[in-house]
């Protein structure tokens, strides 16, 4: 994930910053508890495509 692009993107639900998770290829928003997929190198920033974070993921510090 391009760091410059990541610095421009925010969660469409909470408008909070996103964190790139390389292992799952997702952009994670702890404020909204959502993870947005990255498909073919492009972030899919739709709430309907995002998955809910698990309790463990919400508590995890990275």
ABEGO torsion letter per residue (X at the ends): XBAAAAAABBBAAAGBBBBBBAAAGBBBBAAAGBBBBBBGGBBBABAAABBBBBAAAAABBX
